[in-house]
Amino acid sequence: MNLSKKTIVAFVSPGIPLSALGLPLLVYLPPFYAEEMGLGLSLVGTIFMIARLWDVFTDPVLGVFSDRVTTPLGRRRHWIILSVPILMICVYKVFMPGAQITGNYLLFWMLLLYVGWTLLSISHMSWGAELSSDYYERSRVQGWREFALVFGMLAVLILPTILEQTGGVDSSTKVAAMGWFTIILLPITVAFAVSNVKERAVEPSCQLGFFESASILLKNKLLIQVLLADLMIGLIPGIIGSIYIFFVTYVMELGEQSNLMLLLYFTASFCGIPVWMRLSYKLEKHRTFGVAKIYGCIVLASLFLVQPGNLWLYALVNILFGIESGSGAFLLRSIMADVTDHDNLESGTQRTGLYYSLLTMTTKVGSALGVGIIYRILDWIGFDPGVENTAGAIEALKYIFIFVPIPISILAAIVIWNFPLDSTRQKELRRLLAERDSVISSK
């Protein structure tokens, strides 16, 4: 049974402030704290890497709690509600810092912010995976969730553009505006979602011990494939996103157009999602993922031909690359919903929260490694934002931005290309699960 449009709109709405928070964390805050707040590239890169790696511990723990703790609201919605005050306080502290701050200040509030982020993102994705058991409907749910995420990025990108029109706006004002966008919208969208979308009833399941549970996880080859692919596509935005402003400013010499380029990029991503959704109905989700990654590599390589200052050609390549950007995340999250069916049949437990916590963990680890490693490499090659850099340092930045992500994308496509859990196999899994649950219910 297909979900109504109202249900899907209500469900995906918290994705708007979630992505409005995530984009600045990846693109704007690292250079803001490194340059404007004077903490330096190496320290900021290390702090953002530690904050993301912190989730290696918190994600699985909170994922397990998400599966096991049930309230009258269900298993997911109470965690989403709890995340709201945590995120609102942390966003205020991180996006509106005082004049004099230290690395310890940034590290503390970033660690707490990611706890709130994890509570919201894992619970929201798990909730979405459980809204439908249909192979294609899951693509629709996750596709529309990605649609909301990209919309949130577009909305938060428009803010600096609008502020720039007023004149005399510094980086602190722009970052603060992005923070207030999240703070205001988060409680509104969460209230809209939890009051209009119910959770599907889940059949009672046994609770496995730690070692038995871990053994099933480690033997799940489907899970390992998805996590490896997700780790690699997490590396790519960690690399590209953290140096995007530097690339546009110093390599393309279009610094004044950086916000416009980002806006075009995410507008293209917004428009591309329905294309990848429809293609996944024909090619299956895993093959569509591979096609998208290969397409992205071809477009990214073409950036090498764009000369500095060529606004129109860079904008065109930027748009073409943006079309691919929204594909990987929602396709893997839809595939993971099918993997949880396989685990449910094998283990007798519904562990959607745990599985999605592992997925968010690999995304964050990839992003953390991307930021932490790349910023240290920039220090090593002698690149220094805010000053006149050597031609060699700028050329090295260009090669890093264009050519480092390509082999990572190709490897991700190879890992998932022959994924065995397709629509036919997933329907068979749902049939077996229905038979098992009917037997349990009759006892």
C-alpha positions in Angstrom: 0.0 0.0 0.0 1.4 3.4 -1.0 1.8 6.1 1.6 -0.3 9.3 1.1 1.5 12.5 0.0 0.5 14.1 3.3 2.2 11.3 5.3 5.4 11.6 3.3 5.5 15.4 3.5 5.0 15.3 7.2 7.6 12.5 7.7 10.3 14.1 5.6 9.9 17.7 7.0 12.5 17.3 9.9 15.0 16.6 7.1 14.9 20.3 6.2 16.5 21.7 9.4 18.7 18.6 9.7 20.4 19.3 6.4 20.4 23.0 7.0 22.5 22.1 10.0 24.7 19.6 8.2 25.7 21.7 5.3 27.3 24.5 7.4 29.0 21.9 9.5 30.7 20.5 6.4 31.3 23.5 4.2 31.2 26.8 6.3 32.1 26.1 9.9 35.6 24.4 9.3 37.0 27.4 7.3 35.1 29.9 9.6 36.7 28.5 12.8 40.1 28.0 11.0 40.3 31.5 9.5 37.8 33.9 11.1 38.1 32.5 14.7 41.8 32.0 14.3 42.1 28.4 15.4 44.1 27.3 12.3 43.6 24.5 9.8 45.3 21.6 11.6 43.5 22.2 14.9 40.1 22.7 13.3 40.6 19.6 11.1 41.5 17.6 14.1 38.5 18.8 16.2 36.0 18.0 13.4 37.6 14.6 12.9 37.4 13.8 16.6 33.8 15.0 16.8 32.8 12.7 13.9 34.8 9.7 15.2 33.1 10.2 18.5 30.0 8.8 16.7 31.8 5.5 16.3 30.9 4.9 19.9 27.6 6.8 20.2 25.9 5.7 17.0 25.6 2.0 17.8 24.8 2.6 21.4 21.9 5.0 20.6 20.9 2.7 17.7 20.4 -0.2 20.1 18.5 2.0 22.6 16.3 3.1 19.7 15.4 -0.5 18.9 14.8 -1.6 22.5 13.0 1.3 24.3 9.3 1.6 23.5 6.9 4.2 24.7 3.3 5.0 23.9 4.7 7.0 20.9 6.5 3.9 19.6 10.2 3.2 19.2 11.3 6.2 17.2 9.4 9.4 17.8 10.3 10.0 21.5 14.0 10.0 20.5 13.3 12.6 17.8 11.5 14.8 20.3 14.4 14.4 22.8 16.9 15.5 20.2 15.3 18.9 19.7 16.4 20.8 22.9 19.9 19.2 22.7 20.4 20.4 19.1 18.9 23.9 19.7 21.3 24.6 22.6 24.3 23.2 20.7 23.6 25.0 17.5 23.4 28.3 19.4 26.8 27.6 21.0 28.5 26.5 17.8 27.0 28.9 15.3 27.1 31.9 17.6 30.4 31.7 19.5 31.9 34.5 21.6 34.7 36.7 20.4 37.3 34.6 22.2 36.9 30.9 22.0 39.3 27.9 22.4 39.7 24.6 20.8 38.3 22.9 23.9 35.1 25.1 23.6 34.6 24.0 20.0 35.3 20.3 20.8 32.9 20.1 23.7 29.9 21.6 21.9 30.6 19.7 18.7 30.6 16.4 20.6 27.3 17.2 22.3 25.9 18.5 19.0 26.6 15.2 17.3 24.8 13.3 20.1 21.7 15.2 19.3 22.3 14.8 15.6 22.6 11.0 16.1 19.4 10.8 18.1 17.5 12.6 15.3 19.1 11.1 12.2 19.1 7.5 13.3 15.6 7.6 14.6 14.3 9.4 11.6 15.9 7.0 9.1 14.8 3.9 11.0 11.3 5.3 11.2 11.3 5.8 7.4 12.6 2.3 6.8 9.7 0.9 8.8 6.9 3.0 7.2 6.7 0.5 4.3 7.8 -3.0 3.5 7.7 -2.6 -0.2 11.0 -2.5 -2.2 10.0 0.4 -4.4 8.0 2.3 -1.8 11.1 2.4 0.3 12.9 4.1 -2.5 10.1 6.6 -2.7 10.3 7.3 1.0 14.0 7.7 1.1 14.0 9.7 -2.1 11.6 12.2 -0.8 13.6 12.4 2.4 16.7 13.2 0.4 14.5 15.7 -1.5 13.8 17.4 1.8 17.4 17.3 2.8 18.5 19.0 -0.4 15.7 21.6 0.0 17.0 22.4 3.5 20.5 22.9 2.0 19.1 25.2 -0.7 17.1 27.2 1.9 20.1 27.7 4.2 22.3 28.7 1.2 19.9 31.4 0.2 20.4 33.1 3.6 24.0 34.3 3.0 23.0 35.4 -0.5 20.1 37.5 0.8 22.3 39.0 3.6 25.0 39.9 1.1 22.5 42.2 -0.7 22.2 44.3 2.5 25.9 45.0 2.4 28.5 45.0 5.2 27.8 41.4 6.3 30.7 39.4 7.7 31.1 35.7 8.1 29.9 35.6 11.7 26.6 37.1 10.7 26.1 34.6 7.9 26.9 31.6 10.1 24.6 32.9 12.9 21.8 33.3 10.3 22.2 29.6 9.4 22.1 28.6 13.0 18.9 30.6 13.7 17.3 28.9 10.6 17.8 25.5 12.2 16.9 26.6 15.7 13.5 28.0 14.6 12.5 25.3 12.1 13.6 22.2 14.0 10.8 22.2 16.7 8.1 23.2 14.1 8.9 20.3 11.7 9.4 17.7 14.4 6.0 18.6 15.9 4.5 18.4 12.4 6.0 14.9 11.8 5.3 13.2 15.1 1.7 14.5 15.3 0.8 13.4 11.8 2.7 10.2 11.1 2.2 7.0 13.1 4.7 4.2 13.5 3.9 0.8 12.0 3.4 -1.9 14.5 6.4 -4.2 14.8 5.9 -7.8 15.8 7.5 -8.8 19.1 10.9 -10.2 18.8 13.5 -12.0 20.9 16.4 -10.1 22.4 19.8 -11.5 21.5 22.8 -11.5 23.7 25.8 -9.3 22.7 28.0 -12.0 21.3 25.2 -13.7 19.4 24.1 -10.4 18.0 27.7 -9.4 17.0 28.2 -12.7 15.3 25.2 -12.3 13.1 26.3 -8.8 12.2 29.8 -9.8 11.3 28.5 -12.7 9.1 26.1 -10.4 7.2 27.9 -9.9 3.9 25.0 -7.7 2.7 25.6 -5.3 5.6 29.3 -5.2 5.0 28.9 -4.3 1.4 26.5 -1.4 2.1 28.7 -0.1 4.9 31.8 -0.1 2.8 30.1 1.7 0.0 28.7 4.3 2.5 32.1 4.8 4.1 33.5 5.7 0.7 30.8 8.0 -0.4 31.1 9.7 3.1 34.8 10.4 2.3 33.9 12.3 -0.8 31.8 15.1 0.7 34.3 15.2 3.5 37.0 16.0 1.0 35.1 18.1 -1.4 32.9 19.9 1.0 35.7 20.9 3.4 37.8 22.6 0.7 35.0 23.7 -1.7 35.2 27.4 -0.6 39.0 27.3 -1.0 38.7 25.6 -4.5 36.2 28.1 -5.8 38.1 31.1 -4.3 41.8 30.2 -5.1 41.7 27.8 -8.0 38.6 28.9 -10.0 39.1 32.6 -8.8 35.3 32.9 -8.3 35.3 33.5 -4.6 32.5 36.2 -4.8 30.3 33.6 -6.6 30.9 30.7 -4.1 27.4 31.0 -2.5 25.8 31.1 -6.0 27.8 28.1 -7.1 26.7 26.1 -4.1 23.1 27.2 -4.7 23.3 26.0 -8.3 24.9 22.7 -7.2 22.1 21.9 -4.7 19.4 23.1 -7.1 20.7 20.5 -9.6 20.8 17.9 -6.8 17.2 18.7 -6.0 16.2 18.3 -9.6 18.3 15.1 -10.0 16.7 13.1 -7.2 13.4 12.2 -9.1 15.6 11.1 -12.1 17.6 8.6 -9.9 14.4 7.5 -8.2 12.8 6.6 -11.6 16.0 5.0 -12.9 16.1 2.8 -9.8 12.7 1.4 -10.7 14.2 0.1 -14.0 17.8 -0.8 -13.1 17.3 -1.8 -9.4 18.7 0.4 -6.7 22.3 -1.0 -6.6 22.9 -0.7 -10.3 21.5 2.9 -10.3 24.0 3.7 -7.5 26.9 2.4 -9.7 25.7 4.3 -12.7 25.4 7.5 -10.7 28.9 7.2 -9.3 30.5 6.6 -12.7 28.6 9.5 -14.1 29.9 11.7 -11.2 33.5 10.7 -11.9 33.3 11.7 -15.6 31.8 15.1 -14.7 34.3 15.7 -11.9 37.3 14.9 -14.2 36.0 17.5 -16.7 36.7 20.2 -14.1 40.3 19.9 -15.1 39.5 21.6 -18.4 37.8 24.6 -16.8 40.1 27.7 -16.7 40.2 30.0 -13.7 37.6 32.8 -14.0 35.4 31.1 -16.5 32.1 31.5 -14.6 29.8 30.0 -17.2 31.7 26.9 -17.9 32.4 26.2 -14.2 28.7 26.8 -13.5 27.7 24.2 -16.1 30.1 21.6 -14.8 29.0 22.4 -11.2 25.3 21.8 -12.2 26.1 18.5 -13.9 28.0 17.3 -10.9 25.2 18.4 -8.6 22.8 16.2 -10.4 24.7 13.2 -9.1 25.2 14.3 -5.6 21.8 13.4 -4.2 21.8 9.8 -5.6 24.1 7.8 -3.4 22.8 8.6 0.1 19.1 7.8 -0.5 19.8 4.7 -2.6 22.0 3.2 0.1 19.5 4.0 2.8 16.7 2.4 0.8 19.0 -0.7 0.3 19.7 -0.8 4.0 15.9 -1.1 4.7 16.0 -4.3 2.6 19.1 -5.5 4.5 17.2 -5.2 7.8 14.6 -7.6 6.4 17.3 -10.1 5.8 18.6 -9.6 9.4 15.1 -9.9 10.8 14.7 -13.3 9.1 18.1 -14.5 10.3 18.1 -13.1 13.8 14.4 -13.0 14.7 14.8 -9.4 15.8 13.8 -6.0 14.2 17.0 -4.1 14.6 16.5 -1.2 12.2 17.9 1.4 14.6 21.1 -0.5 15.0 21.5 -1.0 11.3 20.9 2.6 10.5 23.2 3.7 13.3 26.0 1.7 11.6 25.1 3.4 8.4 25.3 6.9 9.9 28.5 5.9 11.6 30.3 5.0 8.4 29.0 8.3 6.8 30.4 10.3 9.7 33.7 8.4 9.8 34.2 9.0 6.1 33.4 12.6 6.5 35.7 12.9 9.5 38.6 11.3 7.8 38.0 13.5 4.8 38.2 16.8 6.8 40.9 15.7 9.1 43.3 14.3 6.5 42.7 17.0 3.8 43.2 19.9 6.2 46.5 18.4 7.3 47.5 17.9 3.7 46.7 21.5 3.0 49.1 22.5 5.8 51.7 20.2 4.4 51.6 21.6 0.9 51.8 25.1 2.3 48.3 26.3 1.5 47.2 29.1 3.8 43.7 30.6 3.5 43.5 34.4 3.7 46.9 35.1 2.3 48.6 35.0 -1.2 49.5 31.3 -1.9 52.1 30.0 -4.2 51.2 28.7 -7.7 52.3 25.2 -6.5 50.1 25.2 -3.5 47.0 26.3 -5.6 47.8 23.7 -8.2 48.0 21.0 -5.5 44.7 22.1 -4.2 43.2 21.7 -7.6 44.5 18.1 -8.1 43.3 17.1 -4.6 39.7 18.5 -5.2 39.4 16.9 -8.7 41.3 13.6 -8.6 41.2 12.3 -5.1 37.4 11.5 -5.0 37.4 9.7 -8.4 39.0 6.4 -7.4 36.9 6.4 -4.2 33.7 6.7 -6.2 34.7 4.0 -8.6 35.5 1.6 -5.7 32.1 2.3 -4.1 30.4 1.5 -7.4 32.3 -1.8 -7.7 31.5 -2.8 -4.2 27.7 -2.4 -4.7 27.4 -3.3 -8.4 26.5 -7.0 -8.0 24.5 -6.6 -4.7 22.4 -9.8 -4.5 19.3 -8.4 -2.7 17.2 -7.1 -5.6 13.4 -6.6 -5.8 12.7 -10.3 -6.4 14.7 -11.5 -3.5 13.2 -8.8 -1.2 9.7 -9.8 -2.1 10.6 -13.4 -1.1 12.0 -12.1 2.2 8.8 -10.3 3.0 6.8 -13.4 2.2 8.9 -15.5 4.6 8.7 -12.8 7.3 4.9 -12.7 6.9 4.7 -16.4 7.3 6.9 -16.4 10.4 5.0 -13.6 12.0 1.6 -15.2 11.4 2.8 -18.4 13.1 4.1 -16.4 16.1 0.9 -14.4 16.3 -1.2 -17.6 16.2 0.5 -19.0 19.3 
